[in-house]
Each structure stands twice: as structure tokens, then as C-alpha cells.
Amino acid sequence: MRTKKQKIILSLKLFLVFLVLIFITLYFFRDVLLQKSITRIQTKFETDFNCRFSVKKAAFSGLTEVELVDILLIPKNADTLLSVEKIKTNYSFFQLLTGNIRLNNMEMSNGFVQLIKNKNGRNFDAFLKKNPEEEKTTEKRDYAALANRLLTKVFNLIPAEMTLSNLSLKIDDMGRKVNLHLNKLTLEDHQLQSSIKVKTNSFSQNWQMKGYADPRLKKADLKFSTYDSTKIRMPYIEERFGLFSSFSAIHIVLNNLTMEEGKLYIDGVTEIEDLTVNHPKIASKDVIFEKTQIDYHFILGSNFIAIDRSSSAKLNKITLRPFVKYSTEKDTIYTLKIGVPKMKAQDFVNSLPTGLFAHFEGMQVQGAFDYQLDFEFNKNNPEALIFESKLNKENLKILKYGEADLSKLNGEFVYNAIENGRKQRSVLVGAGNPYFTPLEEISPYLQKAVLTFEDPQFYNHSGFSTDAFKQSIAKNIKTKKFTRGASTISMQLVKNVFLTREKTLSRKLEEILLVYLLENNRLVPKARMLEVYLNVIEWGPNVYGIGESAQFYFEKTPRELTLNESLFLASIVPSPKKFMWLFDKEGNQKPYAVSKQKMYKNIMLSRGLIEAQDSITAAIPVKIKGISKTYLRLKTEKDSTAIDSIEIEEADF
């Protein structure tokens, strides 16, 4: 009778014998198993991706070292996607038993991956198709588990030590070619060094990447730069999107990637030196960010992805504290919070990117401020949108203006009308211009109509209408396109007088900051702002200001305008050069134009801006006169005769 101890020893012996048998089996049949694995891979590529995968030679060298020769992946009726002459790697035997394979080292040489798009299609299309089984599932994704699984596989496939040589990534997008050629990359004792030659249709550079990398601990500290100290240019996006971007160096640090209690934490830092971007939609010239640093802390849960509040972004001396969250716990909710801790106003001005705020260059200010933005959008309840913007200022004062001297609005000045970057004409804003009309001499109907159409809260807000902005965001998100703006009269005035009409990010950001300075420092009274606005805005082809407009359309002075004439003029402010399309061949306004003006008349009536007796006279149809009438496509006398003739012939018939 065996004792308990003897039984345990026997069990261990049997287990060891079992392991030895498995070891022997794997050792003697490892080549057969390897070929079967390759066959399974070939079958999967053939059935799932319609591609031919082949390996000319695959064999073990030693217990866990594998050598593959002449690997090819070729989609059917398309260019080769992958070609590698030689891969040599090894892995842990025990990891092979558990199925959690980690590559310990690797040698790879003489190969390429090429992504091609031409008139015949793309050679990688088959790999972009969604899995039908994934489309059928109604289960919510566990973002933390999914990301952790994918990242773990990626890091496990990165060998602890490796040598890569003569490998290329080739991109050919309808003739836009990029070749990233890896001359050599080595990872040894956690030290990584590489040499990369970059060649595109327009430039050629030699990059280097070096630093610390440990795939097992999931940590890295890498720096990218060029060998000759020139700025790194970003390939492909320059040719594909017309976005020129370059930087002196980029430093990427991954400090932490851990899964704890169902949440995935990713922490790191990215620093970019002398980032330069240039695109017609951003600014008319180079925009330079001298030093940018992003300290990021991502948290992924089962039903959310977030950038934690402890993250920060620094632009020179400006520090931003962002909180970004995408949540699907109950509804789909997007949250954005941005805070700017208290800082000196002059430091803020000096830290603005060169080229992005040209009108602020040279500005001198005193005081300090802090800022907070809160935004939340519920996809299932768009109307509940939260948008709150708050700036707390401390002794904020402008000592010297930059290019845009906002105080000039208080006196006589020359307004230069510009369209598509070209000067149209100059308009004197002041008594020296016979068409200039003081606010008290402009019909109250016109003033109220323009305010109703363009900015109902003009006299109550400080440059920005939060309600209009919220409605604009909600509508644009629901329609998935820009269908509604939220521009106030203050913003339109600044844009017209100080900025161009170019649709760039630079112009919009400058507009926002200039409006804030104009309104919150009480530089110009509201009445004067409205007066200037009505005297400079475009109201038709080469027609600027209400004085010219009243004469052009009705041969009147601004004081004489009726309610219906004022409603018409207010309605064409967004597209003044298209006014003629509001009229039919008889010279009458089309029904949709009349309906729109009637709607705004009723709004004015409901708000007490006009009285019921005013709306009675508004029933009189608008008839334009003089020069404006020559722009209409009216039915001629010859047309009338021809129509009468047709009617007579039809009657006789």
C-alpha cells in the first residue's frame, strides 16, 4: 500500500514522462507540424482573402529555431503584396505548448510590402473587408479587453532582439509614390537603432530612429530625426492631401501599458520640435509650433475610451488640460473638457504659433486669465447638448495692438472690400462718404430685420451666442455636414473690417480672439458696431453699405425703407450677389422668398419688435427699381407677344 507521498511522487514521474513524450514527438515531427501549419495558413489566405501564400523552404534548425525562405503573398489578379527572402526566428518551447508564443529574436532580410492603388483597384482590398460574423453580432465591444488583446499580440510578435536589413514599404497611390527603405534596424540589449531612406515624387531624405525599447515590459523611449539635421518631411500626406508638414525631431515615450481590474492604462509622452504645417485650409503661410509636448494618459474600460484629466498638452508656455471621453454605457456620449490654468496674458500672446495669428504679432497686454470649456453631446438626444465656455480675467488690458487695431472702429476709417484675396474697392466709413448713414438715420425696420435674421441677441451677448452655437453644432452633427453656422454680427464685423474672407482655420481662430478682445474690453459701443456693420457689408454686386443698398434696390434713403423692403434686404445678406434668383420673369418675388420673409416678420411680431399695424403694410409685394432691376431676367415684350400667339393658336385648335 503506497503512502500519500509515494502517490504524489509517482504522479510527478508520470507527468514528466508525459512531457518527455510530447517533447520527443514535437522534436521528431516538428517539420511535419510546421508544414501543416503553413498549409493551414495557405488555405486561410486562399478562402478568406483570395490570395496565394507560399514559402519555398520552411525548416527547423535546432529545437525552436525556424527558418523560412522566399515568402510570398500575392492577391489574385493584383500586384504582389508581400515578398521576403529570408526570415529566421526562435521562440520558447514552453510558450509553444501553451499557445502564447513570443518571438525571442529574429533576422529578416531582403523584402518589401507594397500597397498599390491604380485604375484596376487596390492590391490590399481583400484585407479591408469586414468579417460577416462580426457584423451579425449585437454584443457591445469591450474596448479594454479588445485593445489589450491586440496590443499584447503586437508586442509578443516584436522580438526581444532582432536584426532587419534591406526591407521596404512601397506605396503607389495612383502615381503618388513613397518608398520607405529600411537599410538596417537592430534591437540588442533593449537598444534600438535604425537607418531609413525615404523617397517620394518630390523629395528624398535619410532618417534615423534610436533609443530604448523593451517589448516584454511594453516600454519605449525613441527619437526620430534626420542624419543631416534637416527637418523631417512627412511623406504621402504631402502629395495626397496637399498638407506640407515637417519637424526637427520627434520624441516618443511609452511609460506604461497595463491591464488592471478590467481597465487598460496607456501612459506616455510625445515631444515635437519645430513643427511646421502648411495647407490652404489652415493658413496662407507656414504655421510654426516651436515646441509641443503631449503628456497623455489613456484609460479604456469595457464601455468607454478616455483621455484622463491628468493629461496635458503644452505649446510653448501655454498649458492645456484636456479630458476627452467616448462612452457607450447607456447612450453614445461624447465629452470634451479643456482647461487653461491661470497664466500671464503676455505669455499667451508670445506662445501663439507663428503664422496662425498674424494679426496678434507685436501685441502687448497685461494681466492674467484662466479658461474652461465644457462640451457634451448625446447622440441619442442631440438637443441636450452642453456647451459652456468661461474665461476668468484678472486686470486684462491691451497696451499695444498688433496688426488689427480694433479701436479704429470708433473713428473714420477706410474699409477695403476684398473677395477671393483681391481688393474690390475702398469704402470710406464716415461723414466724408455721401452714402454713409448714421444709425439714427437708418430705418428701425431695417435694423430690427437684420438683427432678427442675423443675430437676435446682439445687444445681450459678448460677441458669441452660446444658444446659436449649440443649435449649430447639434444640427451639423445630425446632418453630418456643415449646414448651419453661428456667426454673430460682432464676428461678421471683425471678419469684414480686419480679416479676409478666406476659409481657413487661421482666419476663424483670429476672428474668435479679436471678437473676444473687442467685446470684453468694451472697446466699441454696441450701437457703433451695428452702425459700422450696416455701412460696410456687401448688399449686392459692387454694393456696400445700407446707403448704397437702399438706392440700388429702391431709389430711397435708408430712413425711408418700409418693413417689407427691410425684410427683403435682411434676407439677402448671406448671399447678396444672388438676389436676382429670388424673382420670377414678371419681376415678383418667388413664393419661397416671400414665405421666408413672412416667417421672420411673424417672429418680429411675436417678439414685440413691430406692431400688428406694421405687418399690414408688409403685405404689399416688394418691387425693386432702378439699377437692381436690370439684373433680373424679366420677360420681354417679344416674349409676351410669342406667348399670346401660342395661347391664341391653342384656343383656335
Beta strands, then each sheet from edge to edge (+ up, - down):
strand 1: 51-60
strand 2: 65-75
strand 3: 82-91
strand 4: 103-118
strand 5: 121-122
strand 6: 161-173
strand 7: 176-188
strand 8: 191-200
strand 9: 204-214
strand 10: 219-226
strand 11: 232-233
strand 12: 244-247
strand 13: 249-260
strand 14: 263-278
strand 15: 287-300
strand 16: 304-307
strand 17: 312-315
strand 18: 318-327
strand 19: 333-344
strand 20: 364-378
strand 21: 386-400
strand 22: 413-419
strand 23: 422-429
strand 24: 538-540
strand 25: 543-544
sheet 1: 1+ 2- 3+ 4- 5+
sheet 2: 1+ 2- 3+ 4- 6- 7+ 8- 9+ 10- 13+ 14- 12+ 11-
sheet 3: 1+ 2- 3+ 4- 6- 7+ 8- 9+ 10- 13+ 14- 15+ 16- 18+ 17-
sheet 4: 1+ 2- 3+ 4- 6- 7+ 8- 9+ 10- 13+ 14- 15+ 16- 18+ 19- 20+ 21-
sheet 5: 22+ 23-
sheet 6: 24+ 25-
end
